[in-house]
Amino acid sequence: MKEILQVADTVAREKNIDRDVVISAMEEAIQKAGRSKYGHDHDIRVEIDRKTGDIRLFHYREVVEAFDPENPELECKQILLKDAKKIKSDMALGEFVIDELPPLNFGRIAAQTAKQVISQKVREAERERMYIEYKDRIGEIVSGVIKRVEYGNITVDLGKGEAYMSRNDTLPREHFKNGDRVRAYIQDVRREPRGPQVFLSRTHNEFLSKLFKQEVPEIYDGVIEVKAVARDPGSRAKIAVISYDHSIDPVGACVGMRGSRVQAIVTELQGEKIDIIPWTENVASFVVSALAPAEITKVVMDEETHRLDVIVPNEQLSLAIGRRGQNVRLATQLSGWNIDIMTEAEESEKRQFEMNSRSGLFMKALDVDEVIAQLLVVEGFTCVEEIVETPNNELATIEGFDEDVATELKSRADDFIQSQAQEFEKRSQELGMDKGLKNISGLTHEMLIQLGENGIKTVNDLGDLAGDELQELLGKYTITETQANAIIMEARAGWFNDEATK
């Protein structure tokens, strides 16, 4: 029986798995064949001697007090205590009577079954070895050879096993064929009952970051750090870098002598254009750099909504936005801020609209003239509630105001809020509006009434809207797209809670 050990050694060597795993698979295969011969209800076990290769079959029967009448199929695996004692006088309950069986004479079907079991067990062992090998290597770049291409989905031979790269994880202009070498980023490794376990990507942002780490020694050494990456895979990318050594220019180091370093990466990514941007904590300055080559006139930040209004000359608008919005989209991803690009004329229109609407609100609510209303707007007040919340001494510091003016303004503001609340309750009842709408953040009473008059009377009605629809109902400059989406998501929160409780 030495042949069986030679087969086990050969399989273990070829598949790079433990010899004992292969022999265990053989034992299970022979055991399955044995149960096919003697009956599947019998407890047949197999042992292969690791030194001689001898195969021994055993029939195990558990010693019991009595058979279970409800499970007669178990009788093949059991023996009564009184009968067991006839075989061996000191047998006890729970022990096993073990009978050795004659060697199997494998028929064609039994041999085929054994072969299938061995193949399955070897594949499982390969998969487990592959998982252990790569589970701690997520985030690395690996190189392999294309083994199969099916509908754009690629199987890559990594030498120690296979990995999978979906069509969506390859660059748009890439066309691979069997035998091609490919570099890719390990984006995930997970246990799967069948199919691939190692998942690769060439479109992942970190793939670009790791390529720079390979090409630029300063990044590998930690002197330069990649702070952010944004990609439109295969078309254009932006990467932000910072140097911790003031004598080293991070952009120049990444570009390399005559562009050699960045060009190597561009070639790897099939001509993907790469903008390298110096990182800075100053968001406005960073966004200006990220939107290059467009010239920026002014940047207006709103930290509360995490939004930037970027103003450009008319002739720079298309350049700042980029083809199909690519430039501003990548700059948004890179900075993490929502960016609105507008011309100087559009910005002037927006500011004028805000000035007129807010000053008009204050003139009506506080019964003051246009000069006082505009002073409040210039000081940054956006709603009547902010006036009530501001201490008298702060209001009194506004040019032309004193303590008496501040007290009077706060009193009028408080009266207006109370009257508006009463008016809102009356009008919302007339419209048949759901009281739950009042709990949605970011909506004033005026906005709610406006929605109610347009047929949005319940939280579900609000949740059914899209962000741009809500903006249209409330007015172009009343809320931003981000605020509109946040309001709608809050309205939809109940939907997910209902699903979770089902």
Summary of the structure (lengths in Angstrom):
residues: 502
radius of gyration: 37.0
end to end distance: 60.4
largest distance: 114.1
contacts: 1471
relative contact order: 0.04
helix: 51%
strand: 19%
